[in-house]
């Protein structure tokens, strides 16, 4: 671990979002420190943990984890100590305190928050929808979408579709190409569902020119024609 590069491994029996948020919030307190976060979700057994911790040891990483199964938490601590790794148990101490305070026994059910969270399933469905109906691959998605994004190439239709998906909104996106007519499905839905994305010509031209460079093509191609 160098002074300007800190690696954090996140181990979770779910998606690891909680540990990631905590890790990023902590890292944000240190100016000039670059942090690399590696997230390993759906941890279920000791063999997987051992394999990941050995990799973490090579990176001299900090290990943060959100596991509810007690024997896996114990295994992480023992193995990490053996490898000389520093660990942070994000859920365990609070679970223990709640158990003491309430006198109740935790269920120790992995991923329980998401199992009970309808919004989580809605988000997953929306992400799958955004991937399936990205960039006009299947115009039938226009009829099923909550929102349809339209715009010329490089106006960030795909990133916005994915952002909306993480908010549980099913978004399809359709590219506008001079030589191709928009799909008829676009004219069969309410205009209120259609959002047009725009970008200043100078900036769009600059982005497209850089895109051509990454593809090894010249800036004189029609794609970057002002």
N, C-alpha and C positions, 0 to 999 in steps of 0.2 A: 504494500500500500504506500504510494508516494504522497507527498504533502499536498499535491494538487490533484490527486486522483483517488477517490475513495470508492470502494466497491461494496455494495450492500446486497446480500442475497435475501430474498423474501420467500419463505416457505409457508404454504397454507394448505389447509384441507378444502378450501373453497377457491375463490379467485385471487385472493391476496390483496384485494383493493384496500382494506383497512390498514394493513401494514405498509402498503405503498404510500398512502396519504400521510401516515405518521412519519415515514422515512423522509418524504419530500419536504414536509413541514419542518422537520428537524434540520435537514441539510440546508434549507433556505436561510437559516440563521448564520451561516458561515460564508462570508464574501470571499470570492476567489478560489473556492474549493469546487472542483468538478466532481460530481457524483454519478457513478454508474449503478443503476439498479437492475438486478436480474431477478425476475419474478418466476417462481416455480409453483404453479397451482395444483390442486387436487392430489396432495400428498396423502398416501394411504398406508404405507408400510415402511418398516425400518430399513429394508434394502435400498429403497429409493432415497431415503434420508441420508444413509451412509454414502451413497454415490455422490449426492449433491454436496455434502459437507466436505468430501475429499476435493472436489473441484473448488469449493470456497476457500479451502486451505491454500491451494495453489495461488489464488488471487489475494490471499491475506485479507479476506473480506470480513465485514460485520454480518452476522446472521440475525435477522429479525423474523419472528414467526408468529403465526396465528393458528394454532392447533388446539382443538378442544379435547382430544383423546389423551388422557393423562400419561399413559405408557409411552406414547410417541414424544410427548414433551420431555419426559425423563430421559428417553433415549437421545434426543437432540442434545440435551445438556451434558450427558455423559460423553457422547462422541465428540462434541465440540471441545470439551475440556481436554480430551485425549489429543486432539489435533491443534490445540492452542488457539482456538477461535473464541471471539467474544460474541455473546448472544444477547438478544433482547426478546423476552417473552411478553408479547403485547396483550394477550387475552388472559393467560393463566392467572396472574395475581388478582385481577378483578373478579374472575369467576370464583376464586377461593374466598375473597372478601364477601361477595354476595352470598355464598353458601353459609359462611359464618354468621352473617347478619340476619339472614332469613331463616336459618335452620333447615333449609331445604337441600336436597341433593340434586346437583346439575344432571341433565340428561346426557351430556357429553355426545351430542349428535352433531357430526360435522355438517357444515353448510346449512345449518338450520335456519339462519336468517333468510337465505335465498329460497329455501324450501317453502317458507311461509310468506314470501314476498311476491305478490302477484305482479308488482311493477318490474321485478327482475325478469320474469318470464316474458313480459311485454317487451322489455329492452332486447332480450336475446332474439325474439321473433323479428323485431324491427331491424336489427343488425343483419340477420339472414336475408331479410327482404331487400335491404339496401345493396347488399352484395349481388343478389340475384338480378335485380333490375337496375344495375348501374350502367350508365353511359348508353342507355337506349338498347341494351342487348336484347330485351324482350319488351316491346311496347305494350304488351298486355298488362304489365305492372302499373301502367298509368291509371287504369280503371280501378285498381285495388289500393292505390296509395292514399295516404292522408294528405300528402303534399307532393307536388311535382316541380322539380327545379329545372329550368331551361336556361340555356346560355351557350355562347360559343366556347370552343376549346380553351382551357386554362383559366376559366372564371371560378374555379374551386367548387364545382358541382359535387364531385365525389367526396371531398373532405367534409363539406357541409351536410351531405346526405348521411355520412357516418356519425357526425356530431348529433344530428337530429335523432338518429337511431338510438344513440345512448340516452336520449331523453324519452325514448319509447314512441317516437313518431316514425311511421313508415313513409320513407321518402324515396321516390323514383327520380331519376334525372335523365333528361333528354338533351343531347348535343344539337346545336343549331349549326348546320353546314350549308353554305350557299348552294351547293350543287344537289342537295337532297331535301325533299319536302318533309316537313315534320309529320310524324305518324298521325293517322286519322283519329286514334284514340285520344289525342290531345284536345280534339275539338268536341269530344263527347262528354267531357267532365266540366264541372263548374269552374269558371275562370277564377273564382276565389281560392281554388286549390293550387293554382299555378303561380309560381314565383319566378320572375325573370332576374337573372344575375347579370350585372354589368361591371365593366372595368374600364378605367381610363385607357384610351388607345395607346398612349406612350408606354404605360406600364405593361399592357398586354403584349405589345410588340417586343418589349425587353424580355419578358418571360418566355415568349415563344422562341426568340432568338437563342436564349440560353438553353432552351429545351432541344433545339436543333443541334447545338454544340455537343450536348451530352450524347446525342444519337450519332455523332460523327458526320453530320450533314452541314452544308453551307447555309449561311444566313440569307441566301438569295432565293430559297425555296418559297413556294406560294404560301406556305404555312405562316411565314413571318413577313409576308408582303403587307406593308402598311395600308 
